[in-house]
Amino acid sequence: MTSTLTSYALIARDLPTAIKRKAAEATVARETAYYEANIGKVTSVDDLLADRRLYAYAMKAYGLEDMTYATAFMRKVLTEGTADSTSFANRLADDRYVAFAKAFDFSKAFGTSAMGTDDLSSLGVTLPASAAQATGSLALTGPYDFSGTNEIGLALTTKLDAKTSDKGTIVLNRQSLLGYAANLSAVTPSELVAAINGRIAASGEAGLKGKVEASLDTSRHLVFSTTSYTDFGADGVAGGDGADADTSYAATGSQRTVLVESIALSDASRTALDLGFGTGTAQDARMKGVVDAYLRQSLEEDAGAEDTGVRLALYFARKASSVTSAYDILGDSALSQVANTLAGLPATSGAATSDALTRRAEVIASKIDIPSLKDPAKVEALAKRFAAIWDAQNNTQAAPVLALFTGSGSGITADMLAGLQSLRFGG
């Protein structure tokens, strides 16, 4: 049977190829395709938990597969988020929950937003009310070539009052710029602004028409501003009731907002251009990172089905750079197993006091140079050293110690984790 060291080295020497092979496996490819096709539809915690297939994929990606059944627990993790240090995820000893909550933070806006201000004269301040203005981060110098595959895609959302929001999309490419640009291979910033305002008008009364406008500021940054809006109703004249009633919104005030987000390209052949609002979308952010994590997790799990030591070595190689102290190692049962093996320590068992935990942390820190874990070469050397020791100490045909990665039967007991949590949060 292939040794742990050899198996680990074969995977680690060309990890991208190993992950690519894993991604091509029928089951993995099928689940990844479903995730990529549907995660863009998810806009809330309820949406994620309602689609069991998406939810299970996301949980596995973060090594939480064994907790998939605990939807009430995970709902609390997600709804409380991580912004507050006292949130549920932040109070848990396991950082996987923090990572999961950050990945699926549906309160985060993936764009540039702005809010208007109210008239403050009643407070003795002379500042008048202002419109909401979302400004791009780039100065538009141009010209821009839209004769080929280049494309800009933006979604604009404007809040009109406490209950009303309207939305529209702006897509600028070779087709949509016809009639606005004199030369598609050299489109000027002013022509882009004209095309954007044309698309805004085309979105109609139910969209952004008359409610948002684009312009260039003095530094040539693209600006989206809220504007005043009046609809005279079905009769087209002021006054009236029912279908003839007028609707009016001010351009200014704290009730007026504008949000600018990037949207996916119209097809895979397009090339994204940035006007100062980025090119990444919320879907991109929740797709690539999660898919990468899922593939790596799948690779490690399958390697562990053959040899637990290989899985431990791969896990250590992935997580080592995030370790800042020996307590980070002690708080992770799999990392603890690697550290115990490298340091020649027995696995911990039974109850432990904070003093005992401190002593163990000191021993690990004396045996493993924690700052060196930021160096990939040194991490690789430690992973291979661990694999060699594992070969010498273990029967590699034994069943994998899956509990190291699921929390059950871990090298650190509940009492010890409680001690860790007290150390971490000052309890």
Summary of the structure (lengths in Angstrom):
residues: 427
radius of gyration: 27.9
end to end distance: 48.4
largest distance: 89.2
contacts: 1279
relative contact order: 0.13
helix: 48%
strand: 14%
